[in-house]
């Protein structure tokens, strides 16, 4: 299976990353580096408006950690033991299944994983929820504080929120690195640098850190992720077939029935529009890039035939952006629907 590659074709091996390498050396002197990696998705709600009774009726969102799955896939082929902890899913599941579970201690779930896995690197992301993100009680930053208090691992924050607030995240010592915008190429460069892997990984900008009192970033040609491959190999890291048992994707997944298992897929990255109020063009870059339809359809077919998924949500910001690709995919989905009765929404 193909995985993400950079579209950059050349680079200067003498790009100025001495500060980055110096900072890595400091971290590696402090932390024991093993092959264990934990990727964490935070809760998709705020505890200020938390209602356990609604959770037990599966009224909360349970979006799979697709972004973390792509990061795990981008690191495939390396000698790493990667686990994904979807804290949102695990927290909802415990509240539903265990009447004695005290949700106030939700971070204990993270602690259990850390004790079992002993990760040398922990990557954290979360769905944006409007609130004061640096106030105690905001799940994303609470997770980062928890890991910094344990102080056993190199901590990486990523996603749109961390990208927008990278200076505050680093200045407040919530993490060691912020990986900005799309992370696949950056995470490969960062991991290969940590583990001193000799590879053809191209240095990229957009990995933020603080050396001394100065916040800076890595150097390199601007990277653009070339989407290819699929997530089949990462679905052994999450319980995708049971996500409908703890929540929903949106009203459409509830309309098809709470007993119907669901997943999400992505054909395109980026958007054909450049609306001033939207952060997608800044995060993803100009224009649209689409996954090879056959790669994506292999993943969808796997989810249907192996994981018994029957409803899909489209993650694209512009699903109809590439008419040729979307037509090819829809023809395949119609044939799959005839055999399995699947539905999808966008």
C-alpha positions in Angstrom: 0.0 0.0 0.0 1.3 3.5 -0.8 1.5 6.1 1.9 1.9 9.8 2.0 4.9 11.3 0.2 6.0 14.9 -0.2 5.5 16.6 -3.5 8.8 18.5 -3.0 11.4 16.9 -5.3 14.6 18.5 -4.0 16.1 20.2 -1.0 19.3 21.7 0.3 20.9 19.3 2.8 22.5 22.2 4.5 19.2 23.9 5.5 19.6 25.6 8.9 18.1 23.2 11.5 20.9 23.4 14.0 18.6 24.8 16.7 16.2 22.0 16.1 18.9 19.4 16.4 20.2 21.1 19.6 16.8 21.0 21.1 16.3 17.4 20.2 19.6 16.6 21.9 18.4 18.2 25.1 15.1 16.3 25.1 16.8 13.0 24.4 19.2 13.5 27.3 16.1 14.0 29.5 13.7 11.4 28.2 14.2 7.7 27.6 13.5 7.0 23.9 11.8 3.7 23.1 9.7 2.5 20.2 6.4 3.2 22.0 4.2 6.1 20.7 0.8 7.2 21.9 -1.5 9.3 19.8 -4.4 10.9 21.7 -7.7 12.5 20.5 -9.4 14.6 23.2 -13.1 14.8 24.1 -15.3 16.6 21.6 -17.3 18.5 24.2 -16.9 20.8 27.2 -17.5 19.6 30.7 -19.2 22.8 31.6 -22.2 21.7 29.6 -21.8 18.0 30.3 -24.9 15.8 30.8 -24.3 12.1 31.5 -27.9 11.2 30.9 -27.7 12.5 27.3 -24.5 10.5 26.9 -26.3 7.3 27.9 -28.9 8.0 25.2 -26.0 8.3 22.7 -26.6 12.0 22.2 -23.0 13.1 22.0 -20.7 13.2 19.0 -18.2 10.3 18.4 -16.1 11.3 15.5 -13.3 8.8 14.7 -9.7 10.0 15.0 -9.1 10.1 11.2 -6.3 12.6 11.5 -4.4 10.5 13.9 -4.9 7.5 11.8 -3.2 9.3 8.9 -0.3 10.2 11.1 0.0 6.6 12.2 -0.1 5.5 8.5 2.5 8.0 7.6 4.9 6.5 10.1 4.3 2.9 8.9 7.4 0.9 8.0 9.4 2.3 10.9 10.2 0.2 14.0 7.5 1.8 16.1 4.7 0.5 18.3 2.0 3.1 17.8 -1.3 3.1 19.7 -4.3 5.5 19.3 -6.3 6.6 22.3 -9.6 8.2 21.3 -10.3 9.7 24.8 -13.7 10.9 23.5 -14.8 7.4 22.6 -13.4 5.7 25.7 -14.9 8.3 28.0 -18.4 8.0 26.4 -18.1 4.2 26.5 -17.2 4.1 30.2 -20.0 6.5 31.2 -22.5 4.3 29.3 -21.3 1.0 30.5 -20.2 1.7 34.1 -22.6 3.5 36.4 -19.9 3.8 39.0 -17.4 5.5 36.7 -16.6 9.1 38.0 -16.3 11.2 34.8 -14.5 13.9 36.9 -11.5 11.5 36.8 -11.6 11.1 33.0 -7.9 11.8 32.7 -7.3 8.5 34.6 -8.1 6.8 31.3 -5.1 8.5 29.8 -3.0 7.6 32.8 -3.9 3.9 32.3 -2.7 4.0 28.7 0.5 5.8 29.7 1.3 3.3 32.4 0.7 0.3 30.1 2.4 1.7 27.0 5.2 3.8 28.6 5.4 6.0 25.5 8.5 8.0 24.7 6.4 10.2 22.4 2.8 11.4 23.0 0.9 13.3 20.2 -2.3 15.1 21.1 -5.0 16.7 19.0 -8.7 17.6 19.6 -11.7 18.9 17.8 -12.1 22.7 18.3 -14.7 23.7 20.8 -15.4 27.4 21.5 -14.2 28.4 24.9 -11.2 29.8 26.7 -8.7 27.1 25.7 -6.1 27.9 28.3 -8.5 27.9 31.2 -8.5 24.7 33.4 -11.3 22.5 32.2 -10.7 22.7 28.5 -10.0 19.1 27.5 -7.2 19.6 25.0 -5.0 21.7 27.2 -5.9 19.6 30.3 -4.5 16.6 28.5 -1.3 18.5 27.7 -1.0 19.7 31.3 -1.5 16.2 32.5 1.3 14.9 30.3 3.6 17.7 31.3 3.0 17.0 35.0 3.9 13.3 34.4 6.9 14.6 32.5 7.9 11.2 31.0 7.5 11.8 27.3 8.2 14.1 24.4 4.8 15.9 23.8 3.6 17.0 20.4 0.5 19.0 19.8 -1.2 19.3 16.4 -4.3 20.2 14.5 -6.1 23.5 13.7 -6.3 24.8 17.2 -2.6 24.1 18.0 -1.6 25.6 14.7 -3.5 28.8 15.4 -2.2 29.1 19.0 1.3 27.6 18.6 3.0 30.5 20.3 0.8 30.2 23.4 1.0 26.4 23.5 4.8 26.6 23.5 5.2 29.7 25.7 2.9 28.1 28.4 5.1 24.9 28.2 2.1 22.8 27.3 4.1 20.8 24.8 7.6 20.4 23.4 6.6 20.7 19.7 3.6 22.1 17.8 3.2 20.5 14.4 1.4 23.1 12.3 -1.2 22.5 9.6 -1.1 19.2 7.7 1.1 16.9 9.7 2.1 13.9 7.7 5.4 15.1 6.1 6.3 17.1 9.2 5.7 14.1 11.6 7.9 11.9 9.4 10.7 14.5 9.5 10.3 15.0 13.3 10.3 11.3 14.1 13.2 10.4 11.8 15.2 13.2 13.5 14.3 11.9 17.0 15.2 8.3 16.2 18.1 9.4 14.0 16.8 7.4 11.0 18.8 7.7 7.8 16.1 8.4 5.3 15.1 10.5 2.3 12.6 12.5 4.5 12.7 16.1 3.5 13.1 18.8 6.2 10.0 20.9 6.4 9.1 24.2 8.1 6.2 24.3 10.5 7.5 22.3 13.5 7.5 24.9 16.3 9.6 24.7 19.5 11.3 26.8 22.0 15.1 26.8 22.6 16.1 29.0 25.5 13.4 31.7 25.5 13.1 31.9 21.7 10.2 30.3 19.9 11.3 29.2 16.4 10.5 26.6 13.8 12.2 24.1 11.6 13.5 25.1 8.2 12.9 23.5 4.8 11.0 23.9 1.5 7.3 24.4 2.0 5.8 20.9 2.0 2.5 19.9 0.4 1.0 16.5 1.4 0.3 14.4 -1.7 -2.7 12.3 -0.6 -2.5 8.6 -1.6 -3.0 5.3 0.1 -5.7 4.5 2.7 -6.3 3.8 6.3 -7.0 0.0 6.2 -4.0 -0.9 8.4 -4.9 1.6 11.1 -8.4 0.3 11.8 -6.9 -2.3 14.2 -6.1 0.7 16.4 -9.7 1.8 17.0 -13.0 0.1 17.6 -14.7 1.7 14.6 -17.5 -0.9 14.5 -18.6 0.1 18.0 -18.6 3.9 17.6 -22.3 4.0 17.0 -22.8 2.4 20.4 -21.5 5.5 22.2 -22.7 8.4 20.0 -23.3 9.7 16.5 -21.5 11.6 13.7 -24.2 14.1 13.2 -28.0 14.1 12.7 -27.7 12.1 9.5 -26.1 9.1 11.3 -28.9 9.3 13.9 -31.5 9.3 11.1 -30.3 6.0 9.6 -30.6 4.5 13.1 -28.5 4.4 16.2 -27.9 0.6 15.7 -26.3 1.3 12.3 -22.5 1.3 12.5 -20.8 4.3 10.9 -17.4 5.6 9.7 -16.1 8.5 7.8 -14.0 8.9 4.6 -12.2 11.6 2.7 -11.9 12.0 -1.1 -10.5 15.5 -1.3 -8.3 17.7 0.9 -8.6 21.5 0.6 -11.3 23.6 -1.0 -12.0 25.3 -4.3 -13.1 28.5 -2.6 -11.2 31.0 -0.5 -13.8 32.4 1.8 -12.3 35.0 4.2 -14.2 33.6 7.2 -12.9 30.1 6.7 -9.6 28.6 7.9 -9.5 25.7 5.5 -7.4 27.4 2.7 -4.9 28.6 5.2 -4.6 25.2 6.9 -4.7 23.0 3.7 -3.3 25.4 1.1 -4.8 26.5 -2.2 -6.9 24.3 -4.3 -8.0 20.7 -4.0 -6.0 17.4 -3.9 -7.8 14.1 -4.1 -7.0 10.6 -3.1 -6.8 8.0 -5.8 -10.4 6.7 -6.1 -9.2 3.1 -6.1 -7.2 3.6 -2.9 -10.2 5.2 -1.1 -12.7 2.6 -2.4 -10.5 -0.2 -1.0 -10.8 1.4 2.4 -14.6 1.8 2.1 -15.0 -1.8 0.9 -12.9 -3.0 3.8 -15.0 -1.1 6.3 -18.2 -2.5 4.8 -17.1 -6.1 4.3 -14.8 -6.6 7.3 -16.0 -4.0 9.9 -19.7 -4.2 9.0 -20.0 -0.4 8.5 -23.2 0.6 6.9 -23.3 4.4 7.0 -20.5 6.9 6.0 -20.0 10.6 6.5 -17.9 12.5 4.0 -15.1 14.6 5.6 -14.4 16.7 2.5 -14.8 20.5 2.6 -15.5 20.3 -1.1 -16.8 16.8 -2.0 -17.8 17.9 -5.5 -14.6 19.8 -6.1 -13.2 17.2 -8.6 -16.1 16.1 -10.8 -14.3 13.3 -12.5 -13.0 11.7 -9.2 -16.4 12.1 -7.4 -18.3 10.6 -10.3 -15.9 7.6 -10.3 -16.3 7.2 -6.6 -20.1 7.5 -6.6 -20.5 4.9 -9.3 -18.6 2.5 -7.1 -20.6 3.4 -4.0 -23.9 2.8 -5.8 -22.7 -0.7 -6.7 -21.6 -1.3 -3.1 -25.0 0.0 -1.9 -26.8 -2.5 -4.1 -25.0 -5.3 -2.4 -24.9 -4.1 1.2 -27.5 -1.3 1.6 -25.0 1.3 2.7 -25.8 5.0 3.0 -23.7 8.1 3.0 -24.1 11.8 3.8 -22.1 14.9 3.1 
